[in-house]
Amino acid sequence: MKNLRLIVRRLLSGLGVLWGAATLTFLAVNLSAGDPAMAILGGPGAMPSAELIAKVRAEYGLDQPLIVQYGQYLGRLAQGDLGDSYNLRKPVGQVIASKLGATAQLSLSAAALAVLLAVVVAVLSANRAPWIRSLVSGTELVVSSAPSFVIGLILLLVFAFGWHLLPPSGSNGWRALILPSVALALPVAAVLSQVLRQSLEDILEQPFIAMARARGMSETGVRLKHALRHALVPLVTLAGFVFASLLGGAVVIELLFSRQGIGRLMLDAAVSKDVPLLLGITLLAAAIYVVVNFLVDLINHWVDPRAKAV
Amino acid sequence: MTLTTKLARLAAVACVMVLGACKPASEAPRANVTGAGSASHAEDYRETSPGKPGGTLRVSTASDSTTLDVHSISHGNTQWLGRILFDCLVYQDENGNISPWLAKSWDISPDGKTYTFHLRDDVTYSDGEKFNARAVQLNLEHMRDPATKSPLAAAYIAPYVDGRIVDEYTFEAHLREPYSPFLDVLAQSYLSMLSPRQIEHAPKSIAEHPIGTGPFVLESYTRDQGLNFVKRTGYHWAPAVTRHQGEAYLDRLEVSIVPEAMIRFSALESDQSDFTVDAPAQNARAIRNNPDLQMYSRVRKGNPFRSLTFNVEKFPFEDVVVRRAVAKAIDSEGLAWITGFGEYQPKTDLLASNTRYYDPAFKDALRYDVAEANRLLDRAGWTGRDAQGYRVKDGKRLAARVLTYETGAYPSSVAVAIQADLKKVGFDLSIDLIPLAQLTEQRYTGNFQLLGGGYWHTNTADGLYILYHSHSINTPTFIGQNIGSFRDEPLDAALTAARLTTDPVELQKLYSIAQQRLVENVPAVPLYESHVLVAFRNKVKGLMFDTSHNTPIFTAVWLDPEAK
């Protein structure tokens, strides 16, 4: 019963977040200058007739006052209709769905890779000699602050064009996924491993670790079997950060590696003032964010029952 | 190539990205442009020797055109993509003469208002449908149908009233008024002949699954990813002047969309791609120095790139002397270097030099000359100087604001260089870098003093009408491209008369007058020609260029297994 109320409350606040995201984006896009009707008709090189412009305005409801457009937008949204993309002249839902797979592939493999890398590096480097620690954390600092564009370019030059090991571009096949996933994962992995090492080092000071050691357990066994499980808790709460980095990074990585996906779609939509498409992608991002945070709370609740869900 | 040199190149690219451009001081600007200028190389426009069939060509391009309904967009990729999938009614030869394509011949009525096209009777679409007079009529209707939302094709055929199917292979087009560029624009890829069945029954399907009569058939199209084409067997109706009318040599054509310039170059260099239709200017030196690669810098017909367009209704550009002084104070050669790295041809007049009826007589009128610019400004009364060294007249500073947006063709480094050039003659230029959507709006409301960049590519000198005739000024009921509200009666008279005649001697006279009026009245500052940069590996043979757009045609391209 208590759990049900919790879930209902979370659902309502999730809807609130979505409504807020839809409203803010709607306002931001509409308040920035630029006539969407001209954007629909091809930008500065276009010579559309006045009748055509009027027709487009009417067709997309652009001749209505902003508040009416907003009401209509929310009304359609409630029915699950995201409208038609200005540029692609296709339903936004359909456009996003066609690109979602590629981005999901990229970000999920990058997320898995980032967690794996972070765990390996943190487990191997926690409580080691000072010079190892400073070498590792120095590297982490450089990697986490380097733009993913530069990391991606270096990877491309070495592995794709230098040694011809992997394809430089495209969305087809797992081989084309490796370089972009690594480029997207590295900065995230560097941040995660910093956090994880700190948490591991705290845990390794705990009495129950000393107990395990006293029982004659190997150092690796202690780290993997006992310390790691506890140390992972703070990582779970970073899931929101990971998600945001992956989506933001996807814009750059998809462009650099000539991949199709949501990131590139978002960039094109922003540049060409494709309002329905931008709104659709923002809503998608907000929805994923809400779900991720909801899951994080659930997991936290489950791994650490002391954490009171609020 | 070793890794260290690659990393060094990366550093050089980063330098370009950060600084806009690093112009080597020791080096004088040089032009690598081939095939530009009024001299035409016939071998670039036709097949000179037969090739070998077979193979797949891997092509890269910088951007996706968003739709393959060529009537509904103005995207530059249409220029070469259209030639892969579709054919046009007529073709322009390299001298600008109209020659047959899907139309065998045509007659123009003495009043210039009726065009009768006699069509080929052996042309079919890839789905088996016949090409005939009805197909032409449906295509012209589709171009101007408001549902197509055509930004370009519809404007090009604006004088078209209606058409009559005389018999299956004869079509009569009726125009509202004489319009001599009609045949020229019909030769452009934007006015290709799409499938009548699709136009009638499923116009929306043209965007992603177009059916054409062209030398290749679309196999698949993934937006932002690429397009695959296969050879159309039985194709035999390419323009006769190209000397290759039959099937394409290539079995397949795979186009990948690669937005990063660095990646297009590296893929070409490492043999992971054979051809790029968007060769990066910053890699031009490396491409030309690489014995495995070829590079061509081609010029589009029509209007060249402008560095600035004046709003002649706004201070201080109501005064033609100020406009001329600004034009002469800008070092277009230096600007061509910082964007084109030697590949762009600087321009000092307002019609592309390979356009038919181009007159080279006026190309020195706006040449870079700081001393002359200063003299002109003195003469216009801008003799005072303020504390910062800018010119002053009646207590007002000689100043203006330029609106521009960041684009590869007109990077902000160009605006900054112009600012520095103008400061030398005491002109205070401020730069307003704004998003494209915002710029488009300001541009159409005329709410600006100066606009940065811009070009209009078309295959006829009538591009001057589109940009500078007073009928092309925006009105509440008409969107025109004469955004600076430029008006000149002798220019209007010449450009109007040119639309009424098809006599080449008369046209040459009229367009010469027009070009003279333009350099004398300076509605805009020319910058460099509008360039097409392509690069490819040595194994690619038989490339020819389309004479309307100067973009590649792949029908006669073949792969030489002997070449590296």
Chai-1 contact restraints between the chains, C-beta under 6 A:
chainA,res_idxA,chainB,res_idxB,connection_type,confidence,min_distance_angstrom,max_distance_angstrom,comment,restraint_id
A,A33,B,Q438,contact,1.0,0.0,6.0,A-B,restraint_1
A,A33,B,E441,contact,1.0,0.0,6.0,A-B,restraint_2
A,G34,B,A437,contact,1.0,0.0,6.0,A-B,restraint_3
A,G34,B,Q438,contact,1.0,0.0,6.0,A-B,restraint_4
A,G34,B,E441,contact,1.0,0.0,6.0,A-B,restraint_5
A,D35,B,E441,contact,1.0,0.0,6.0,A-B,restraint_6
A,M38,B,T440,contact,1.0,0.0,6.0,A-B,restraint_7
A,A39,B,A437,contact,1.0,0.0,6.0,A-B,restraint_8
A,L41,B,K149,contact,1.0,0.0,6.0,A-B,restraint_9
A,L41,B,P151,contact,1.0,0.0,6.0,A-B,restraint_10
A,G42,B,S74,contact,1.0,0.0,6.0,A-B,restraint_11
A,G42,B,P151,contact,1.0,0.0,6.0,A-B,restraint_12
A,G43,B,T440,contact,1.0,0.0,6.0,A-B,restraint_13
A,P44,B,T440,contact,1.0,0.0,6.0,A-B,restraint_14
A,G45,B,S74,contact,1.0,0.0,6.0,A-B,restraint_15
A,A46,B,S74,contact,1.0,0.0,6.0,A-B,restraint_16
A,A46,B,P151,contact,1.0,0.0,6.0,A-B,restraint_17
A,M47,B,A155,contact,1.0,0.0,6.0,A-B,restraint_18
A,M47,B,I479,contact,1.0,0.0,6.0,A-B,restraint_19
A,P48,B,P151,contact,1.0,0.0,6.0,A-B,restraint_20
A,P48,B,I479,contact,1.0,0.0,6.0,A-B,restraint_21
A,A50,B,T477,contact,1.0,0.0,6.0,A-B,restraint_22
A,A50,B,F478,contact,1.0,0.0,6.0,A-B,restraint_23
A,L52,B,P146,contact,1.0,0.0,6.0,A-B,restraint_24
A,K55,B,P146,contact,1.0,0.0,6.0,A-B,restraint_25
A,N87,B,T66,contact,1.0,0.0,6.0,A-B,restraint_26
A,L153,B,L10,contact,1.0,0.0,6.0,A-B,restraint_27
A,L157,B,K6,contact,1.0,0.0,6.0,A-B,restraint_28
A,L157,B,L10,contact,1.0,0.0,6.0,A-B,restraint_29
A,F161,B,S266,contact,1.0,0.0,6.0,A-B,restraint_30
A,F161,B,S270,contact,1.0,0.0,6.0,A-B,restraint_31
A,G162,B,L3,contact,1.0,0.0,6.0,A-B,restraint_32
A,G162,B,K6,contact,1.0,0.0,6.0,A-B,restraint_33
A,P168,B,I263,contact,1.0,0.0,6.0,A-B,restraint_34
A,P168,B,A267,contact,1.0,0.0,6.0,A-B,restraint_35
A,S169,B,V258,contact,1.0,0.0,6.0,A-B,restraint_36
A,S171,B,Q225,contact,1.0,0.0,6.0,A-B,restraint_37
A,L255,B,P259,contact,1.0,0.0,6.0,A-B,restraint_38
A,L256,B,E260,contact,1.0,0.0,6.0,A-B,restraint_39
A,S258,B,V258,contact,1.0,0.0,6.0,A-B,restraint_40
A,Q260,B,D224,contact,1.0,0.0,6.0,A-B,restraint_41
A,Q260,B,Q225,contact,1.0,0.0,6.0,A-B,restraint_42
A,R264,B,D224,contact,1.0,0.0,6.0,A-B,restraint_43
A,K273,B,A437,contact,1.0,0.0,6.0,A-B,restraint_44
